């Protein structure tokens, strides 16, 4: 499906150097959008930009730690300097943390997960929304997880807690933003073939090897009714729908893309 209204729109994507973020960048560029991808790794950004191959007047990269407010202000300003506005914000950056039972979780690791997965989206909303409010229009899509809707999987309590927070944050902010003409939705993906999920899969495999470890299921400890993992492009397709005027009456919703896992 094509979305003509996305042509020349300015799209800001955090966590855009790989996985779902990179797939979304490619999809928006294919629609004629101008894209800014933000990531913590300068090397990953350089590789993504080279692989995508878009011209500088359509794609720029910004290195930032989304948990640092000064970095968030900087990526917003870099977007405005390059393209003048922000029409779509794909608030996507996240990390998986440590896969282990809660009794083995390190508090410092918990704090890092919450900093990236909760403070990061919060700060992004705090500094992007004023740009959208000023012009009375915009679409925000927050990446949550099926781990933020249901207790699927095991041994990932920090990650799950952070994604429950993103789901709640999305719903709360949607009501604040609606009077300003800005829509806020979240996409909770199921198991998706990304570096993050592959790392979680490896962690689950290690846990299953431990004596007395609990849980059964497919890869990453989650059984998928459709029988396969999602491709990043399949999640990106839903992000484009929510960014476009095709979804003009959708806000405060969770668009689950999980192959039926939490049905």
Secondary structure, 3 states (H helix, E strand, C coil): CCCHHHCCCEEEEECCCCHHHHHHHHHHHHCCCEEEEEECCHHHHHHHHHHHCCCCCCEEEEECCCCCHHHHHHHHHHHHHHHCCCCEEEECCCCCCCCCCHHHCCHHHHHHHHHHHHHHHHHHHHHHHHHHHHHCCEEEEEECCHHHCCCCCCCCHHHHHHHHHHHHHHHHHHHHHHCCCEEEEEECECCECCHHHHHHHHHHHHHHCCCCCCCCCCHHHCCCCCCCCECHHHHHHHHHHHHCHHHCCCCCCECCECCCCCC
